Amino acid sequence: MKLIAKKPCSFGGKDFFINDEIPVNAVLNPKQQEELGVLSIVSDGEAATGILETGFQETDIAIPVFKSYDGDTAQVMGVPLNIGEIQEVFSIMQMNVEEATKAIEAAKSENMLIVIHACDSRAGVKKAAQKKADNLSSTNGSTNDPAGSNEFVDHSTQDETPSGK
């Protein structure tokens, strides 16, 4: 028997996202969680043949990210993320800077880091996302960026506290 997350959830202090496999011993009452729509109970035979209905198609969604502004025009690139990555981005954006930095260090998707860098205005989060993306791109030797460049343009200030407001 396998347990597959249908919604973002947390069991045993660990977060799980859509389509993640949840350890059976982490869930006290899997049947109840299945009835609530949190997870699916899949027999080993179904998992082996790939018969798993998640309720979501595993498709990428292009998130528009502005690369540069030039007067009346702007360069926009579409950064593809799947549903689980989008949920993780929003989860990170709701964390405080310290927790977000730790979550970013564990991230494996360069595209996810690009979206976090573009959408989160906190300097500490931007720096962590840029540092992790640089590490990923140097490790991979290539870029996942659909526009062909993984360079971030950092428009953030050094201070994370509002100045005089």
N, C-alpha and C positions, 0 to 999 in steps of 0.2 A: 504494500500500500504506500502511495505517495500523496503528499499534501502540496497543492499548488495554489499560490496566492492569486485571488481574483481581484483584490483591492489592496492598496497599500495598508500594511498592518505591522504590528509588533508583537512578537512572542518571545518570552525568555530574555527580554532586554535587547533583542536584535530586531532591526527593521527589515521588512520584506516588501518588495514591490511586485507589481503584476507579473505573473509567470515565474516568479522565484519559487524554488522548491523549499518547503518548510520542513525541518526535521520533525518526525512524528512525535518524538518525546518532548518537544517544546510546547505542544498544544494539549491542554487538559481534556477538552471535549471537542474533538474534530467534527463530530456529527452536528453539534449545535452551531459551530462556526460555519459549516457548510450551509445549514439552513438560513443563516444570516447573510449568506452570499459573500463571506470573507474569503473562503477558500474552496477548492474542489478536492474531493477525495478521489484519487485515481488508482485503479488496480494496476499492478505491475504489468499485466498483459496489455491494458490500454495504453500505458506509458510507452511500452516497447513498440507498439504499432503506430503510435503518434495520434491516437484518437483522443484529443483533448480539446474541449470547448472552453475557451476563456471568456467569451463575450466581447472580446476586442480583436480586431485584426492587428497583426504585428506589422504596421506600416509606418513609414517615416512621415513626419509632418515638417514642412519647411518653415522655420521660424525666421521672419525677416529681421536682419540686423544691419543697421546703417554703418557703412565703412567710413564714409567721408561726406562732408557737406561742402558744396561749392556754390555760393550764392543761392540761386533758385533751384539748383539740382542737388541730388544726393545719390551716392552710390549705395545700393542695397544688395546684400547677398542673402540667399536663403540657406540657413543652416539646418540640415536634416536631423531631427531627433525622433526617437520612438516614444511611445506613450510612457514607458517606465522612466526614460531619461527626462522627459518633461516633468513628471511627478517629482523626480529627484531634484531637479533644478528649483522647483517651487518650494520643496522642503528645505533646501539649503538657504534659499532667500528668506525664509522665515526664522532661521536660527540666528543667535547672536554671533558676533564676529568670531569669537573663539571656537564655538561649535562648528560654524560654517567652514572655518579654516581646516579643522580636522576632517570634515566630510569631503572637502575639496582634495585634500591629500590622498584620500582613498579613491577618488574618481579615476575612471579608466577611459572616459570618452572625451576626446579633445573638443568635439563639437559642443558637448555639454558645458565645458569650461568657457568656450567662446560666448555662449549665450549668458552664462553667469556674469562674465566680465562685462558684457554689453548692458545687462539689465540691472545689476546691483550697483548702487552708487557708493557703497562703503569702500574706502580706500584699502583697508586691510583685506577685504574679500577680493577686490580687484587684483591686488598684488599676489595673493595666494593662487588665484585662478591663472594669472599670467605665469607665475613660477612653475606651477604644475604642468601647464600647457607646454612651456619651454622644455621641461623634463621629458614629457611624453614625445614631443616632436624630435628631440635629440636621440631618444631611445629607439623610436620607430624609424628614424631617418627619412620619413616622408610626412606629408601633411594630409589630414582628413578634411581640410577646409575646402568647400566646394568652389570658392573663388580663387583658389590657388595660392593663398598666402595665409599663414597662421599668425601674422604679426598683429599684436594688439596696439591700439593707440590709446594711451592712458591719459585721460582728461581729468583724472581725479586730483583732489588736493591731498597734501600730506597729512593734514589734521582731520581726524574723524569726528571731532566735536564741532557743533555749529559755532561760528565765530561771531559773537556779539548778538546772537538772535535768541 
